[in-house]
């Protein structure tokens, strides 16, 4: 409202500011307050629509997580007993087997003869020797300046993929070169042949001794004797890597589908469904009590969204989702019975995958049906609402436009009333001044008459 005139009503005692304020309050109640109420309602509807969009997007994502094929190909390996560890790749055949470890595979380790120091010269001239490890030949060059230390470095540089060279001091003036095969197994023989004949002494040739032979691993697979050159075995059970760890131990291994990952996604889906359906049900709740009435209680579009969600859960063709542990009760709350789910997984895990994510479903009569997948269909249905320019997006934009129009109407109404009451203030001030003058004249005439009569 325009600034008030502090002297308004002084002259008449009738056209006062209080009267003007009371008139403005009446007009505000008729023209301003209804618009403010509508704007508040529209604002709450915009916020609620954005929340519905979040609920539905979360639900679509939860459905997507249950239709990805990798979820159903994940495997877990459970080891009962000891002596081995097992890892498995996705899609490994579900099975059980036993491993009894007899002997672990070892590396070959060779020790040179004694040198006085690691700076001892190993040769009298320029030449080379042949180092053979696991059937592979390496030419190691030397000359009259080659020391035991530099020889070690040369071997690691040239043949480091097959053997590791190191120097150890076993006592005073007793230095030894140790050669250790990188691999394990009976083929890891290490030999040195001096092709030039210029090595000083025989410490690296006939004077070298094997202090650990490379031997193969031996074990029993389901009672059958098996040998491998390595303790890490990836060519016995397709998709499984078995690591032998302790001799004389037996372990039973169960390779199963990773149900925990599927159950985690199912429980997440249940949570997201109940959040969406429960939230929309609250927003569309009808009640005679205003405090209990949902903001979309009279909105048929939002109510239809809730009905469609429930229909998508129970109205799929073919096997019922309840057969797999997901059940929608009469109040619209979804729950998961993990026992029912596990029973279906035990009976036919491939059928569960086909029903959930799509694929070939084997019917009781052994015929097959190609399914799109429950969660694929469900996700598509939800995304009809939640996707960009979908119903929720369109509806939210319409509500925002409605709110903007109401705000513009409110601004115009307030401006109109401000101008009206500013004009009334000026008019009332003028009337008040006239009344004041007339009152003064009347008082003067009264005094004059009284004087004349006296």
Beta strands, then each sheet from edge to edge (+ up, - down):
strand 1: 75-81
strand 2: 84-88
strand 3: 95-103
strand 4: 109-111
strand 5: 127-133
strand 6: 136-142
strand 7: 163-171
strand 8: 174-181
strand 9: 190-193
strand 10: 209-212
strand 11: 217-221
strand 12: 224-228
strand 13: 232-233
strand 14: 240-244
strand 15: 250-257
strand 16: 326-328
strand 17: 334-336
strand 18: 359-362
strand 19: 368-371
sheet 1: 1+ 15- 3+ 11- 12+
sheet 2: 2+ 14- 13+
sheet 3: 7+ 8- 4+ 10-
sheet 4: 6+ 5- 9+
sheet 5: 16+ 17-
sheet 6: 18+ 19-
end
